Amino acid sequence: MKGGYLMRLTMLGTGNALVTECYNTCFVLNEKDRYLLVDGGGGSALLGQLKHSGIDWKDIKEIFVTHKHIDHLTGIVWMIRMICQHMKQGQYEGEATIYAHEEVTRILYDISHMLLGKKETSFIGERLHLVTVSDGEERTIMGRRMVFFDIQSTKAKQYGFTMYLEDGEKLTCCGDEPYNDYERQYVENSKWLMHEAFCLYSQADIFHPYEKHHSTVREACQLAEQLGVKNLLLYHTEDKNIKKRKELYEAEGSQYFRGKLYVPDDLEQIEI
């Protein structure tokens, strides 16, 4: 806790790219009056998820986009549209910053200029900033030290991040692919680790996570146990087990991880 305020994590979406029973993986971190949106899911439904969570999208001034896949990127295009339109109308206060690696910032710039009007895109670079970050780069976001890192993806280039909490504790997000040992310096001994789990290990023959370069609940939990993680949050899952997902994933994961395991539903909020 900092200044008497708890940091809160709101999972706007918890599903993989092809889900229909929940929203694509994206979330908001907030502390007092500061908000960080991480990824945007697959479209304008992001705005509905923010509304249903009780978060006013106009309060979001900082955004991080992990990679270019459409289930993470296209909701950000809607945020750019809304921010620029409301800046033009005098209804969005201050400035906004979107952080990402170079490929993503270039895509967002190009898409915005192709789809939005000149009066809206005129705010890009003036009050809406597309900021490129590099592997190992540190920034101050939400008033906290945050380090970005390349997760060494075998698909699209992707970044994760570590945010430093009180007393040197860490909250680390590994993106939506399995852990790579390159990330050890960031992941090891994290108080909070956010890691994908495409499906149960017991159902790997049904969902084929390895073919898609994803991991299972069992493997994510074994990793967290080996690296001294205290709290593990699993996301980017299938949705065929959505009604019993929490129960099933916790049952499998608890066999391999002794810390606190979280399998959140869409819109669930967790105090960090």
N, C-alpha and C positions, 0 to 999 in steps of 0.2 A: 504494500500500500504506500502511495506517495501523496503527501500533502493531505492525508485523510480520505483519499478517494481510491476506490478499487478499480483496477483495469477489468474490463469486461470483453469477452469474446462472444460475438453473435454469429452463428453459422447461418448464413443466408441460404446456402445450398450445400448438400453433402454428397451428391451423386456424380457418377462419371458422365462421359459425353452423351451417352445414348439413353439416359433415364427419362421416364415419363411420369413416374410416381413421386418424384422429388425434383428439386432444382439442381442445376450443375454446381459444382463446388466453388464457393466463394464465401468470404466472411469479412466482418468488420471488427477491428479492435478499437475500443474507445476508453478514454480516461478523462474524467471531468468533461470538458467541452471540446476535447480533441478526438478526431476520428480518422482512422486509416482503413480504407477499403482495399481488400486484396482480391484481385480478379473480379470479373463481372458476370460470369455465367454466359448463357447462350443468347441473351436478347433483352427486350424491354421488360420482361418479367422481373428483371432485377429491381426495377422501380417499385413493383408490387411487393417484392420481398422486403425491401427497405421499409415501405409503408407498414406492412404487417408486423414488422419487428419493432416499430415505434421509433425508427431512426428517420429524421428529416434529411433527405438527400442533400439539401442545401448546406447542411452542417459539415458535409464531407469536403475537406480541403486537400487531403492527401490520398493518393491512390498508388498502388503498386500492382503491376501486371507481370505475372511470372513468365508467360510465353504466349506464342501466337495462335495456339489452337482455338477454334471458334467457341468451344464451351468455356473458355476463360476470357476471350477477348471482346466478343460482340456486344456484351452488356456495357463495356467501357465506351463503345461508340455512342450508345444512348446517353451515358453520363456526359460525354463531351457535348452532345447535342443539347441536352438540358442545361448544362452549365453555360454554354455560349449564348443560348437563347435568352436565358434569364439575366445574364450579364448585359445583353443588349437592351433588355426591358428594365434594367435597373433593379432587378429583384434577386441578385446574387451578390452578396457582400464579399469584398476582399478578392484574393487570388486563389487559384487551385494549381496543384502540381501532380503530374502523373510520372512516376518513376518506372523505368523498365530498361532492359538491355537495348542495344542500338537497333536491332532488327525490329523489335516491337514498337519502339518510338517512331521509326520510319513508317511502319505500316499504319499506325494510328494517324500520323500526319497525312499520309497519302489518302487514306479512306475518308478522313474528315473533309479534306479539300475536294474530294470527288462527290461527296454526298450532301454536304452542307453549303449554305449560301455564303457569299463573300462577307456579308455583314456579320455573320456568325464566326466564320473562320478568322476574321480580323482580330479576334481576341486570343487566338493561339499564338503564343510567343509574347503577348502583351500582358494578359492576366491569367491565361491558362498555359502553364508551362509543361512541355514534354521534356523530361530530364533523363538523359542516358546515364546509367550507372554501369560500372565494370566489376569484374570478379574481385572480391575482397574490399570493395569500396565501402567506406563508412559515411553515413549521413545521420543528421539529427532529425528524427521524425516522431511526431507526438511528444516532442521534448525529450526523447530518449535516443540513446546511441543504437544505431541499427546497421548491421553489416550484411551486404548482399554477396551471394556466392553462386557460381556456376555449378549446377548439380551434375554436370557431365552427361547430359541426356544423349541417348542414342537416336532420338527422334528429332524434334524441334529443340533448338537451343532454349534452355530454361534456367531461371534463377530461383533460388530460395533465399531465405534471410534468417538472421538471428537478431532478436531484439533483447537488449540488456535491461533487466529488471533491477530490483533492489539487491544490494549486497553481492553484486556480480552474477546473480542468477540469470538464466537464459530462457527465452522462448524461441524455439527454432521451428521453422517451416521448411520441409524438404521438397516442396512442390508436389507433383502428382506422379512421380516415378520412384522406384525402389532406391534405397540408400546406396550411395557409392562411397567407398572408403575415403575418397577425396574430401568428403564432408565431415570427417571425424572431428576435426578441431572445432566445428560449430555444434555438432550434434551431441558429442560426448558430455555427459553430466548435465544435460539440459534439465531445468526444472519442468519445462513443458516441451513436448515434441509433437508436432503435427505431421502425420505420416499417412500416405495413402494405403488402403487395403481394399483391393478390388473385389475380394470375395473371401469366403471361408476356405481354409485349406482343405476341409473335407468335401468342398464342392468345386475344387480346382478342375476336375474333369468335366464339369458342366460349363464353367465360365472361361476357362483357358486363359488365366491371367498372364502366364509367362509369354505366351505368343504376342500379347499386347504390351509386354514389358511393364508388368505390374506385379505386385506382391499380394500375399494373402494375409489374413489376420494373424495366423500363426507366425509367419516370418517377420511381420512388423513388430510383434510382441517379443519375439526372441531377440531381435535387434535392440529394442529399447532396454531389455533386461541386461544384455551384454554391455551396453554403453552407459549404464548407470542413470537412465532417465527416471524421473520421479512421477511424472504425469504424462500419459500417452493418449493422444486424441486421434482417432481413425476417421477417415473421410474418403471421398472419391470412390464410392462403392457402387455395386450393382443395386438394382431396386426390386428384384424379384422376391426378396425376403423382407421387403420394407416393413411389414406389420410386426415381424418378430426379429428384425435386424439387430436391434440393441441387445435383446436377450441372447440370441444365437452368437453374435460376435463377442460379447462379454464372456459367455461360457467357454468358447474356444480360447480366447485370448488370455483368460485368467490362469490357464494351465501353464503359460510360458512367461507371464509378466507379473511380478509381485507388487508393482506400483499401482497407482490409481489409473484405471482404464476408462476412457470416455468414448462412447459411440453416439454422437449427438444426432438428433433429428433436425430437419430444416427448422430454422427460427429459434432453435434452442440457444440459451445464453448461459455462459459459464464464467464464473469469477476467477480471474487469474491472480 
